[in-house]
Amino acid sequence: MTTLLISDLHLHPGAPEITEGFLKWLDERARGCDALFILGDFFEAWIGDDLLDLGAHDPTGNAALAARIAAALKRLADDGIAIYMMHGNRDFLLGERFASEAGATLLPDPSVVALGGQRVLLMHGDSLCTRDEAYQAFRAQARNPLWQEQVLSMPIQDRIALARQLRDQSGEANSNKAEDIMDVTPGEVVKVMAEHGVTTLIHGHTHRPDVHEIEVDGQPARRFVLGDWQPDKGWEIVVENLSELRLQAIPLS
């Protein structure tokens, strides 16, 4: 059995190379696997599942992109491949309608799953960046069901404008933050892994692909970090049978 894990594609109409690279990867690589996990920030922004109703009437092109991606994933699911999706900090409003049209199952963040014969903790990763207090305050608000309900009740054009505003604010704020503040807090990593009783963690979000050897409750442990996708390269973690988990780059061009 082969399982693939990816994250941080940040799909949007302005990056067609990533979209085409991903669709090619689905056909040539993912079609041979048994399960696919997408650990958040699949889309650069998501304003609600009713985006799919706009179709060609969406001037941003996001509706057409979302429909195309959902159809591609559904073809994969129809071939018997299990697809799981987790929310990220960009697409936290992704809902059950999109998941259904994509043939996918939404996973809570965090989730413990069996991979390669072991219990593995899956996260998007943003909740581990506890030193970024301003972001954590926004995250708490954005994950509040009442806040989400309020946003989703707004006219769709207002939500498009809000998403653009939040992206601009995020970019401006991040440009003024120290690099270590936007990375995970080591103590939080160990704490969360100990709470879930695991020695393997996989996450994305930080865009710093690597495998970190750490210690949890006196036991050797590992933290796998998925990278973000660029026009020429993506990142995946491969799990085959009971073999080791493997992080590797994916050429897209």
Beta strands, then each sheet from edge to edge (+ up, - down):
strand 1: 2-6
strand 2: 35-39
strand 3: 82-86
strand 4: 104-107
strand 5: 111-115
strand 6: 118-122
strand 7: 200-203
strand 8: 210-216
strand 9: 219-225
strand 10: 233-240
strand 11: 246-251
sheet 1: 4+ 3+ 2+ 1+ 10- 11+
sheet 2: 5+ 6- 7- 9- 8+
end
